[in-house]
């Protein structure tokens, strides 16, 4: 972890914390390192989701009712 890291308090369900500590010990990482990596992964996934949504922004919208009618007309439901 970088020297520029900031400290924060995070509260976990006791069983989740126990599992996190066990995972940290078995992977030779600190709990802090695991949490940092998990948050980074979550942010990367968010970035990918936003990029995908942005690419699809120009697609035509269809209402749920129209979608059901289309599925019915094509024998899907």
Legacy VTK file of the C-alpha trace (Angstrom):
# vtk DataFile Version 3.0
C-alpha trace
ASCII
DATASET POLYDATA
POINTS 77 float
0.000 0.000 0.000
1.234 3.474 -0.803
2.541 5.976 1.735
-0.314 8.236 0.620
-2.990 5.848 1.931
-5.620 7.242 4.273
-7.097 5.507 7.273
-10.792 4.777 7.604
-12.996 2.818 9.967
-15.155 0.139 8.399
-17.733 -1.890 10.290
-18.446 -5.506 9.351
-20.797 -8.182 10.527
-18.647 -10.296 12.889
-18.911 -13.401 10.670
-17.898 -11.441 7.583
-14.919 -9.996 9.446
-13.912 -13.475 10.580
-14.029 -14.738 6.994
-12.123 -11.674 5.789
-9.372 -12.244 8.356
-9.122 -15.898 7.390
-8.891 -14.970 3.705
-6.228 -12.379 4.477
-4.163 -14.881 6.440
-4.415 -17.573 3.776
-3.471 -15.172 0.981
-0.630 -13.484 2.903
-2.299 -10.080 2.554
-3.601 -7.671 5.127
-7.316 -7.101 5.641
-6.697 -3.563 4.451
-5.111 -4.800 1.214
-8.038 -7.129 0.556
-10.565 -4.358 1.125
-8.592 -1.964 -1.067
-8.509 -4.529 -3.881
-12.230 -5.288 -3.494
-13.132 -1.604 -3.715
-10.900 -1.132 -6.747
-12.562 -4.133 -8.431
-16.001 -2.719 -7.652
-15.034 0.629 -9.167
-13.630 -1.047 -12.308
-16.898 -2.948 -12.697
-18.842 0.295 -12.276
-16.672 1.950 -14.910
-17.285 -0.940 -17.317
-21.039 -0.788 -16.633
-21.113 2.949 -17.260
-19.179 2.529 -20.508
-21.591 -0.186 -21.666
-24.586 1.969 -20.781
-23.049 4.897 -22.621
-22.588 2.781 -25.765
-26.237 1.712 -25.595
-27.625 5.198 -24.904
-28.553 5.723 -28.552
-30.478 2.457 -28.822
-34.226 2.833 -29.217
-36.261 2.286 -26.063
-39.141 -0.139 -25.862
-41.758 -0.267 -23.156
-42.282 -3.423 -21.155
-45.758 -3.762 -22.627
-44.410 -3.501 -26.177
-41.699 -6.038 -25.371
-44.288 -8.514 -24.067
-46.449 -7.967 -27.137
-43.453 -8.554 -29.404
-42.507 -11.745 -27.547
-46.111 -12.969 -27.826
-46.329 -12.168 -31.529
-43.179 -14.231 -32.127
-44.465 -17.186 -30.104
-41.920 -16.744 -27.325
-44.520 -16.460 -24.561
LINES 1 78
77 0 1 2 3 4 5 6 7 8 9 10 11 12 13 14 15 16 17 18 19 20 21 22 23 24 25 26 27 28 29 30 31 32 33 34 35 36 37 38 39 40 41 42 43 44 45 46 47 48 49 50 51 52 53 54 55 56 57 58 59 60 61 62 63 64 65 66 67 68 69 70 71 72 73 74 75 76
